[in-house]
Amino acid sequence: MKCAIVYVTDFPFSVPDCVRAEPVIYKKLEATADDVALLRAYVGDRPTWRNPVHPWRVDSRFKLTGVPTLFRWENDAIKGRLEDHEAHVESKIDALVAGN
């Protein structure tokens, strides 16, 4: 496997950015010829996610500030990321998958 794309989202879907980004993320990753695994991770419901000590927020590796967020995970480290305001942009998803 070349890399993993970690897709962090809410569940059930209540964040408009997640609703907008998900179909674009799947479309782009299904179309890639690269050897990429998609790992989907949930932050929980809105009250859980809003907790300032949520594990995704306080973990020094992730420091999550919004959802959806995409991480390029390679060789046990984050090699790139797209924040909530850009996780739906097709050209940025392409660049993340390509490692640019």
C-alpha positions as CSV (number, residue, x, y, z in Angstrom):
1,M,0.0,0.0,0.0
2,K,1.4,3.4,-1.0
3,C,-0.5,5.4,1.7
4,A,-3.7,5.7,3.7
5,I,-6.1,8.6,3.5
6,V,-7.7,9.0,6.9
7,Y,-11.2,10.6,6.5
8,V,-12.3,12.1,9.8
9,T,-16.0,12.9,9.9
10,D,-19.0,13.3,12.2
11,F,-21.8,10.7,12.7
12,P,-24.6,11.0,12.3
13,F,-23.9,13.6,9.6
14,S,-24.9,17.0,10.9
15,V,-22.0,19.1,9.8
16,P,-22.8,20.6,6.3
17,D,-19.1,20.4,5.3
18,C,-19.2,16.6,5.8
19,V,-22.4,16.2,3.8
20,R,-20.8,18.3,0.9
21,A,-17.4,16.7,1.0
22,E,-18.2,13.0,1.3
23,P,-19.4,12.3,-2.2
24,V,-16.4,14.2,-3.7
25,I,-13.9,12.3,-1.5
26,Y,-15.3,8.9,-2.5
27,K,-15.5,9.9,-6.2
28,K,-11.9,11.1,-6.3
29,L,-10.5,8.1,-4.3
30,E,-12.4,5.6,-6.4
31,A,-11.0,7.1,-9.6
32,T,-7.3,7.0,-8.5
33,A,-5.0,4.4,-9.9
34,D,-2.7,4.7,-6.8
35,D,-2.6,2.0,-4.2
36,V,-4.5,4.0,-1.5
37,A,-6.5,2.8,1.4
38,L,-9.3,4.9,2.8
39,L,-9.8,4.8,6.6
40,R,-12.9,6.4,7.9
41,A,-12.9,7.7,11.5
42,Y,-15.7,9.2,13.4
43,V,-15.6,12.0,15.9
44,G,-19.0,11.1,17.3
45,D,-22.1,13.2,17.6
46,R,-22.1,17.0,17.9
47,P,-21.9,17.2,21.7
48,T,-19.0,14.7,21.8
49,W,-17.1,16.5,19.0
50,R,-17.6,19.9,20.6
51,N,-15.8,18.8,23.8
52,P,-12.5,20.7,23.9
53,V,-10.7,17.7,25.3
54,H,-12.0,15.3,22.5
55,P,-9.1,12.9,21.7
56,W,-8.8,14.0,18.1
57,R,-8.5,17.6,19.2
58,V,-5.8,17.1,21.9
59,D,-3.7,14.3,20.2
60,S,-0.5,16.0,19.2
61,R,-0.3,14.1,16.0
62,F,-3.7,15.2,14.7
63,K,-4.7,18.5,16.5
64,L,-8.1,18.4,14.7
65,T,-10.0,21.6,14.6
66,G,-12.8,20.8,12.2
67,V,-14.5,18.0,10.3
68,P,-14.3,16.7,7.7
69,T,-10.5,16.5,7.7
70,L,-8.4,14.3,5.4
71,F,-4.9,13.1,6.4
72,R,-2.3,11.4,4.2
73,W,-0.8,8.8,6.4
74,E,2.5,7.3,5.3
75,N,5.3,5.6,7.1
76,D,3.6,6.1,10.5
77,A,3.3,9.8,10.1
78,I,1.0,12.5,8.6
79,K,2.4,13.6,5.3
80,G,-0.4,16.0,4.3
81,R,-3.8,17.1,5.4
82,L,-6.9,18.9,4.1
83,E,-8.9,20.9,6.6
84,D,-12.7,21.1,6.8
85,H,-12.9,24.2,4.5
86,E,-11.0,22.4,1.7
87,A,-11.8,18.7,2.0
88,H,-14.3,19.0,-0.8
89,V,-12.0,20.5,-3.4
90,E,-11.2,18.0,-6.1
91,S,-7.8,19.4,-7.1
92,K,-6.7,19.4,-3.5
93,I,-7.8,15.8,-2.9
94,D,-5.9,14.8,-6.0
95,A,-2.7,16.6,-4.7
96,L,-3.1,14.9,-1.3
97,V,-3.4,11.5,-2.8
98,A,-0.4,12.2,-5.1
99,G,1.7,13.3,-2.2
100,N,2.2,16.9,-3.4
